[in-house]
């Protein structure tokens, strides 16, 4: 077989990962890639951006697109933009992974399904977190019920966190890819910059540290990102909506902010494979989540 013939047999395509908030979409992406590009936490709507993760083998390149959870968009401009991101992504991809959680299929899941019914693409249904099931015998009847809702290309029970059935998901996805040349270098695993990943890692640590205390209207802006002599110097600005939230994030004598910074820096050093100096500040920017201009400057549009 000639090199040209080999090249013609390669398959490459975009695959959206969609679902309601907090079903494990980002965890699934990270485990499919075998490295972290999308932040995770137990708090719904942790993912706010379209994030691409690329995995390549000799014949296939899967370009996964992690999306925010599809949800009620009436709250703010940010919520509306997140939903618009999901709709835009699923219209442009070659296949879709619809992630649901264990034996649950609620009204939010039905809303996602209604959107997918308007998109004539192969849809793979992944039932995530099945390792947590106490009554395993309920899974097959549940899968049979879901199969009547839509003509899914396949229904796969899985555990993104536990790594169960990821190989089956990969095989199903590859069968949906169109023939074509690779769009990314084989060693590239995301389209996002180190600067973006730094801001997301800081936001992840804030989310995990504060849990239910966390004000939803919070974001991170990287004011400085320089690399010199194997050291990356990062200045991160944590933007909050109200002044009363500042003490929550900083903590007593700055202890909580320090803990957030240490955890974020450690993850950055793993991701960037070099030393990182990280400084964090907290600033009040009222109404940023409903300000179209502010959202654009923070990278939430386009």
One Martini backbone bead per residue (centre of mass of N, CA, C, O) as a GRO file, in nm:
protein
  302
    1UNK     BB    1   0.095   0.037   0.023
    2UNK     BB    2   0.066   0.357  -0.018
    3UNK     BB    3   0.081   0.664   0.123
    4UNK     BB    4  -0.175   0.775  -0.018
    5UNK     BB    5  -0.363   0.544   0.065
    6UNK     BB    6  -0.330   0.585   0.369
    7UNK     BB    7  -0.434   0.880   0.377
    8UNK     BB    8  -0.727   0.817   0.267
    9UNK     BB    9  -0.796   0.633   0.539
   10UNK     BB   10  -0.835   0.861   0.704
   11UNK     BB   11  -0.995   0.988   1.005
   12UNK     BB   12  -1.196   1.294   1.068
   13UNK     BB   13  -1.355   1.459   1.359
   14UNK     BB   14  -1.629   1.602   1.524
   15UNK     BB   15  -1.715   1.573   1.887
   16UNK     BB   16  -1.977   1.615   2.089
   17UNK     BB   17  -2.027   1.698   2.439
   18UNK     BB   18  -2.341   1.640   2.593
   19UNK     BB   19  -2.555   1.797   2.848
   20UNK     BB   20  -2.627   1.837   3.141
   21UNK     BB   21  -2.538   1.938   3.426
   22UNK     BB   22  -2.323   1.723   3.603
   23UNK     BB   23  -2.255   1.428   3.428
   24UNK     BB   24  -1.934   1.416   3.311
   25UNK     BB   25  -1.804   1.548   3.053
   26UNK     BB   26  -1.515   1.641   3.139
   27UNK     BB   27  -1.420   1.371   3.249
   28UNK     BB   28  -1.447   1.221   2.983
   29UNK     BB   29  -1.250   1.385   2.820
   30UNK     BB   30  -0.995   1.343   2.997
   31UNK     BB   31  -1.000   1.023   2.965
   32UNK     BB   32  -0.984   1.010   2.656
   33UNK     BB   33  -0.703   1.180   2.657
   34UNK     BB   34  -0.522   1.130   2.922
   35UNK     BB   35  -0.582   1.440   2.994
   36UNK     BB   36  -0.601   1.773   3.112
   37UNK     BB   37  -0.848   2.034   2.984
   38UNK     BB   38  -1.095   2.003   3.184
   39UNK     BB   39  -1.269   2.117   3.430
   40UNK     BB   40  -1.366   2.005   3.768
   41UNK     BB   41  -1.680   1.954   3.955
   42UNK     BB   42  -1.972   1.943   4.155
   43UNK     BB   43  -2.049   2.197   4.020
   44UNK     BB   44  -2.254   2.336   3.828
   45UNK     BB   45  -2.127   2.491   3.551
   46UNK     BB   46  -1.812   2.482   3.521
   47UNK     BB   47  -1.852   2.478   3.229
   48UNK     BB   48  -1.826   2.767   2.980
   49UNK     BB   49  -1.672   2.644   2.739
   50UNK     BB   50  -1.525   2.569   2.448
   51UNK     BB   51  -1.351   2.250   2.442
   52UNK     BB   52  -1.068   2.109   2.296
   53UNK     BB   53  -0.995   1.758   2.220
   54UNK     BB   54  -0.716   1.558   2.107
   55UNK     BB   55  -0.709   1.236   1.932
   56UNK     BB   56  -0.450   1.008   1.805
   57UNK     BB   57  -0.392   0.783   1.544
   58UNK     BB   58  -0.309   0.636   1.256
   59UNK     BB   59  -0.637   0.668   1.140
   60UNK     BB   60  -0.732   0.871   1.383
   61UNK     BB   61  -0.922   1.185   1.453
   62UNK     BB   62  -1.044   1.314   1.756
   63UNK     BB   63  -1.261   1.601   1.804
   64UNK     BB   64  -1.335   1.713   2.100
   65UNK     BB   65  -1.634   1.886   2.244
   66UNK     BB   66  -1.671   2.064   2.512
   67UNK     BB   67  -1.964   2.157   2.701
   68UNK     BB   68  -2.193   2.315   2.834
   69UNK     BB   69  -2.464   2.294   3.012
   70UNK     BB   70  -2.783   2.249   2.939
   71UNK     BB   71  -3.004   2.528   3.025
   72UNK     BB   72  -3.140   2.774   3.190
   73UNK     BB   73  -3.115   3.108   3.024
   74UNK     BB   74  -3.249   3.347   3.219
   75UNK     BB   75  -3.033   3.472   3.418
   76UNK     BB   76  -2.802   3.551   3.191
   77UNK     BB   77  -2.575   3.622   2.956
   78UNK     BB   78  -2.399   3.381   3.021
   79UNK     BB   79  -2.616   3.161   2.992
   80UNK     BB   80  -2.684   3.223   2.698
   81UNK     BB   81  -2.398   3.176   2.583
   82UNK     BB   82  -2.374   2.880   2.665
   83UNK     BB   83  -2.612   2.778   2.492
   84UNK     BB   84  -2.507   2.885   2.221
   85UNK     BB   85  -2.258   2.708   2.218
   86UNK     BB   86  -2.400   2.436   2.199
   87UNK     BB   87  -2.563   2.483   1.939
   88UNK     BB   88  -2.322   2.550   1.758
   89UNK     BB   89  -2.166   2.285   1.791
   90UNK     BB   90  -2.389   2.067   1.698
   91UNK     BB   91  -2.402   2.192   1.402
   92UNK     BB   92  -2.068   2.128   1.336
   93UNK     BB   93  -2.063   1.830   1.372
   94UNK     BB   94  -2.042   1.467   1.320
   95UNK     BB   95  -2.089   1.402   1.632
   96UNK     BB   96  -2.258   1.267   1.938
   97UNK     BB   97  -2.233   1.291   2.295
   98UNK     BB   98  -2.472   1.173   2.526
   99UNK     BB   99  -2.487   1.262   2.864
  100UNK     BB  100  -2.581   1.061   3.139
  101UNK     BB  101  -2.715   0.964   3.470
  102UNK     BB  102  -2.760   0.671   3.509
  103UNK     BB  103  -3.105   0.635   3.608
  104UNK     BB  104  -3.127   0.923   3.507
  105UNK     BB  105  -3.417   1.107   3.341
  106UNK     BB  106  -3.488   1.425   3.303
  107UNK     BB  107  -3.599   1.726   3.196
  108UNK     BB  108  -3.316   1.817   3.099
  109UNK     BB  109  -3.269   1.574   2.915
  110UNK     BB  110  -3.515   1.622   2.732
  111UNK     BB  111  -3.415   1.896   2.626
  112UNK     BB  112  -3.167   1.788   2.487
  113UNK     BB  113  -3.315   1.586   2.303
  114UNK     BB  114  -3.481   1.795   2.145
  115UNK     BB  115  -3.235   1.922   2.011
  116UNK     BB  116  -3.123   1.657   1.874
  117UNK     BB  117  -3.374   1.608   1.684
  118UNK     BB  118  -3.271   1.861   1.493
  119UNK     BB  119  -3.007   1.679   1.459
  120UNK     BB  120  -2.853   1.504   1.183
  121UNK     BB  121  -2.682   1.299   1.388
  122UNK     BB  122  -2.488   1.100   1.543
  123UNK     BB  123  -2.595   0.937   1.858
  124UNK     BB  124  -2.430   0.882   2.161
  125UNK     BB  125  -2.515   0.702   2.450
  126UNK     BB  126  -2.403   0.790   2.781
  127UNK     BB  127  -2.399   0.607   3.083
  128UNK     BB  128  -2.306   0.743   3.363
  129UNK     BB  129  -2.208   0.620   3.675
  130UNK     BB  130  -2.255   0.292   3.699
  131UNK     BB  131  -2.066   0.225   3.949
  132UNK     BB  132  -2.295   0.341   4.163
  133UNK     BB  133  -2.474   0.107   4.144
  134UNK     BB  134  -2.676  -0.103   4.350
  135UNK     BB  135  -2.881  -0.185   4.098
  136UNK     BB  136  -2.791  -0.352   3.820
  137UNK     BB  137  -3.073  -0.473   3.710
  138UNK     BB  138  -3.181  -0.175   3.609
  139UNK     BB  139  -3.017  -0.106   3.350
  140UNK     BB  140  -3.145  -0.257   3.107
  141UNK     BB  141  -3.434  -0.137   3.127
  142UNK     BB  142  -3.332   0.154   3.093
  143UNK     BB  143  -3.208   0.116   2.811
  144UNK     BB  144  -3.471   0.029   2.673
  145UNK     BB  145  -3.621   0.292   2.725
  146UNK     BB  146  -3.419   0.488   2.582
  147UNK     BB  147  -3.441   0.350   2.294
  148UNK     BB  148  -3.741   0.482   2.245
  149UNK     BB  149  -3.662   0.799   2.219
  150UNK     BB  150  -3.417   0.718   2.016
  151UNK     BB  151  -3.182   0.680   1.743
  152UNK     BB  152  -2.927   0.544   1.858
  153UNK     BB  153  -2.622   0.423   1.770
  154UNK     BB  154  -2.559   0.395   2.089
  155UNK     BB  155  -2.552   0.223   2.414
  156UNK     BB  156  -2.336   0.321   2.697
  157UNK     BB  157  -2.212   0.201   2.974
  158UNK     BB  158  -2.033   0.405   3.225
  159UNK     BB  159  -1.701   0.530   3.360
  160UNK     BB  160  -1.510   0.795   3.356
  161UNK     BB  161  -1.352   0.776   3.628
  162UNK     BB  162  -1.306   0.447   3.605
  163UNK     BB  163  -1.278   0.359   3.283
  164UNK     BB  164  -1.545   0.239   3.183
  165UNK     BB  165  -1.587   0.183   2.840
  166UNK     BB  166  -1.394   0.372   2.669
  167UNK     BB  167  -1.322   0.185   2.430
  168UNK     BB  168  -1.614   0.173   2.321
  169UNK     BB  169  -1.646   0.471   2.268
  170UNK     BB  170  -1.411   0.505   2.072
  171UNK     BB  171  -1.516   0.303   1.859
  172UNK     BB  172  -1.787   0.446   1.802
  173UNK     BB  173  -1.669   0.717   1.713
  174UNK     BB  174  -1.486   0.621   1.476
  175UNK     BB  175  -1.736   0.514   1.303
  176UNK     BB  176  -1.834   0.835   1.254
  177UNK     BB  177  -1.604   0.921   1.092
  178UNK     BB  178  -1.482   1.088   0.843
  179UNK     BB  179  -1.313   1.111   0.570
  180UNK     BB  180  -0.974   1.236   0.634
  181UNK     BB  181  -0.765   1.464   0.728
  182UNK     BB  182  -0.581   1.594   0.952
  183UNK     BB  183  -0.613   1.902   1.158
  184UNK     BB  184  -0.394   1.805   1.361
  185UNK     BB  185  -0.141   1.745   1.525
  186UNK     BB  186  -0.063   1.444   1.679
  187UNK     BB  187   0.054   1.608   1.956
  188UNK     BB  188  -0.214   1.751   1.987
  189UNK     BB  189  -0.476   1.820   2.260
  190UNK     BB  190  -0.534   2.138   2.207
  191UNK     BB  191  -0.657   2.482   2.137
  192UNK     BB  192  -0.559   2.588   2.399
  193UNK     BB  193  -0.405   2.795   2.599
  194UNK     BB  194  -0.211   2.842   2.873
  195UNK     BB  195  -0.367   3.085   2.976
  196UNK     BB  196  -0.642   2.950   2.986
  197UNK     BB  197  -0.566   2.708   3.167
  198UNK     BB  198  -0.490   2.879   3.410
  199UNK     BB  199  -0.768   3.007   3.464
  200UNK     BB  200  -0.918   2.734   3.501
  201UNK     BB  201  -0.752   2.620   3.740
  202UNK     BB  202  -0.829   2.841   3.935
  203UNK     BB  203  -1.137   2.800   3.921
  204UNK     BB  204  -1.137   2.511   4.020
  205UNK     BB  205  -1.016   2.565   4.305
  206UNK     BB  206  -1.239   2.748   4.398
  207UNK     BB  207  -1.473   2.550   4.365
  208UNK     BB  208  -1.357   2.329   4.558
  209UNK     BB  209  -1.318   2.505   4.815
  210UNK     BB  210  -1.622   2.637   4.840
  211UNK     BB  211  -1.861   2.526   4.701
  212UNK     BB  212  -2.155   2.646   4.834
  213UNK     BB  213  -2.011   2.931   4.884
  214UNK     BB  214  -2.002   2.985   4.592
  215UNK     BB  215  -2.017   3.222   4.373
  216UNK     BB  216  -2.118   3.223   4.052
  217UNK     BB  217  -2.005   3.522   4.006
  218UNK     BB  218  -1.715   3.396   3.873
  219UNK     BB  219  -1.379   3.484   3.764
  220UNK     BB  220  -1.080   3.469   3.545
  221UNK     BB  221  -0.793   3.685   3.499
  222UNK     BB  222  -0.510   3.719   3.296
  223UNK     BB  223  -0.261   3.970   3.327
  224UNK     BB  224  -0.006   3.764   3.343
  225UNK     BB  225   0.219   3.591   3.090
  226UNK     BB  226   0.542   3.466   3.148
  227UNK     BB  227   0.846   3.335   2.984
  228UNK     BB  228   1.158   3.247   3.167
  229UNK     BB  229   1.392   3.026   3.226
  230UNK     BB  230   1.162   2.802   3.305
  231UNK     BB  231   0.958   3.043   3.395
  232UNK     BB  232   0.626   3.110   3.505
  233UNK     BB  233   0.449   3.421   3.515
  234UNK     BB  234   0.149   3.471   3.715
  235UNK     BB  235  -0.146   3.682   3.697
  236UNK     BB  236  -0.442   3.661   3.895
  237UNK     BB  237  -0.789   3.761   3.850
  238UNK     BB  238  -1.054   3.769   4.077
  239UNK     BB  239  -1.392   3.790   3.988
  240UNK     BB  240  -1.657   3.963   4.148
  241UNK     BB  241  -1.981   4.091   4.228
  242UNK     BB  242  -1.935   4.116   4.549
  243UNK     BB  243  -1.786   4.232   4.835
  244UNK     BB  244  -1.876   3.994   5.034
  245UNK     BB  245  -1.701   3.768   4.867
  246UNK     BB  246  -1.404   3.829   4.938
  247UNK     BB  247  -1.372   3.689   5.218
  248UNK     BB  248  -1.432   3.402   5.124
  249UNK     BB  249  -1.181   3.370   4.937
  250UNK     BB  250  -0.950   3.465   5.127
  251UNK     BB  251  -0.987   3.448   5.420
  252UNK     BB  252  -0.814   3.395   5.694
  253UNK     BB  253  -0.532   3.561   5.639
  254UNK     BB  254  -0.537   3.430   5.335
  255UNK     BB  255  -0.565   3.109   5.338
  256UNK     BB  256  -0.751   3.035   5.099
  257UNK     BB  257  -0.595   3.171   4.869
  258UNK     BB  258  -0.337   3.009   4.917
  259UNK     BB  259  -0.457   2.728   4.860
  260UNK     BB  260  -0.547   2.787   4.574
  261UNK     BB  261  -0.264   2.863   4.463
  262UNK     BB  262  -0.117   2.596   4.519
  263UNK     BB  263  -0.302   2.404   4.359
  264UNK     BB  264  -0.276   2.551   4.085
  265UNK     BB  265   0.032   2.543   4.055
  266UNK     BB  266   0.067   2.235   4.057
  267UNK     BB  267  -0.103   2.186   3.798
  268UNK     BB  268   0.062   2.368   3.610
  269UNK     BB  269   0.335   2.215   3.634
  270UNK     BB  270   0.222   1.959   3.505
  271UNK     BB  271   0.109   2.084   3.236
  272UNK     BB  272   0.390   2.265   3.164
  273UNK     BB  273   0.666   2.148   3.263
  274UNK     BB  274   0.717   2.381   3.494
  275UNK     BB  275   0.778   2.652   3.659
  276UNK     BB  276   0.562   2.843   3.891
  277UNK     BB  277   0.447   3.180   3.934
  278UNK     BB  278   0.179   3.272   4.161
  279UNK     BB  279  -0.060   3.542   4.156
  280UNK     BB  280  -0.333   3.667   4.364
  281UNK     BB  281  -0.647   3.842   4.311
  282UNK     BB  282  -0.925   4.043   4.434
  283UNK     BB  283  -1.222   4.163   4.247
  284UNK     BB  284  -1.472   4.392   4.196
  285UNK     BB  285  -1.734   4.318   3.928
  286UNK     BB  286  -2.019   4.432   3.870
  287UNK     BB  287  -2.217   4.253   3.636
  288UNK     BB  288  -2.041   4.071   3.439
  289UNK     BB  289  -2.257   3.833   3.363
  290UNK     BB  290  -2.446   4.087   3.213
  291UNK     BB  291  -2.193   4.187   3.030
  292UNK     BB  292  -2.109   4.179   2.711
  293UNK     BB  293  -1.832   4.324   2.713
  294UNK     BB  294  -1.706   4.166   2.945
  295UNK     BB  295  -1.738   3.883   2.819
  296UNK     BB  296  -1.559   3.937   2.575
  297UNK     BB  297  -1.295   4.010   2.736
  298UNK     BB  298  -1.317   3.708   2.886
  299UNK     BB  299  -1.396   3.488   2.646
  300UNK     BB  300  -1.734   3.427   2.601
  301UNK     BB  301  -1.688   3.496   2.298
  302UNK     BB  302  -1.632   3.355   1.972
   0.00000   0.00000   0.00000
